């Protein structure tokens, strides 16, 4: 079963990734970066709203004991700042939201490609 983690902001994200690397470095970790949500649970990012159900449905294709980290990057203004740490960090280097990636691996989907069921399932299935 995939272990799901939900984090908000850079600090929670960095802490969770450090924790996963030190306690469970052998199992794959998939990370979804998406725009922050309002009180009703709706993201300001329309592509994130469209991609989220596709990604959560495709999680059943992920490896047993893998991890899925859903990262709320925050408000739109914070995300749009070119100095946002999600954009600057060497391991994330985000340009688009949503972005789905395998942590510290080349597999990566961003923008509208995160809504493509076949591509998302392939990213979760491909363990090489």
N, C-alpha and C positions, 0 to 999 in steps of 0.2 A: 504494500500500500504506500502511496506517495505521501510524504509528510509535508503538510502545508504550513507556511509561516507568512504572516502579514505584518509588514513594518511600514512606518511612516517617517519620511525624512531621511536625510543623509546619515545622521548619527545612529539611528536605529538600524539602518541598512548596514553600515560599516561594522557595527557590533555583531549583528547576526551573521554576516559573512565570516568574520573572524572566528566566531563560535563554531560554525559549521566546518571550517577548515581545520580547526584543532580537534574537534570531537568526532568528525565523520568524513574525513578526507577521501575515502575510497568510493563513496556513492555519488552519482551525478547530482549536480545542483542546477536547476533551471530557474531563471530569474525573469520576472515580468515587471517592467517599469511602466507605470501609467500615471496619468494626471490625477491630482487630488479630487476628492469627492465632497459634495455639499452635504447638508443635513439629511437630504433625501437619499443619499447614497449614489448620486449621479455625478460622474466625472465631468469636468469642464472640457475634456478632450473627446470630441466625437468619435475619433478613430478608436480610442480606448473603449468606449461604450460598445462599439460594434465588435471589437476583437475579444473582449473579455469572455463572453459565453462560448465562443469558438475554442478559446484556449482552455477554459475550464472543462469543457466536454472532451477535449483531446488528451487531457491528463491521464485518462485511463490507458493510454498507449505508453506512458512513461514507465521506466524500469521500477521493479519492486524495490522498496527502501530508498528511492531517490527523494530528493527534496525539491519543493517548489516554493520560491520566495516571491510574494507579490509585494512590490514596492510602490507606495504612494509617494511620488516625488514632490508633492506639495502644490501650492497655488500656481496659477498660470504665470503671474509676474515673476515668481521665484524661478520657475523653469525657464522662462524667456531670457533671464539674465545670462549673458555669455560666460560669466564667471561661476555659474552654478556648479557645485562640485560633481554632480552627476555628468556634466559635460566635460569636465577637466580631468577626472580620474582616469588613469591609464587602463584600469580594468573595466570601466564602463564606457567611457568616451561616447556618450549618447549624443545623437543628433536629432532623432525623431522619437516621438511617443505615438503609440506604444512601441516598446522594444522588448523582444523575448530572446533570451540567449542562454547558452550553456556556459556556466561560470568558468572563466579562464580557458575556454575552448573556442574554436573558430565558428561554431554553429551560432547563427544570429539571424533573426527576422526583425524588420522594423516597419513602422507605418502601416499601410494597408495590407502588406503581406502577412501581418499578424491575424488577419481575418480570413485567410485562405486555409481552410480545414486541412487540405492535403499537405501543405507546407508545414503547418504546425504539427500535425501528426508525425511527419517525417522527422522533424527536429526532435520530438520526444522519443521516437523509436530508434533513431540512429545513435548507437552507443559507441561508435568508433571514432 
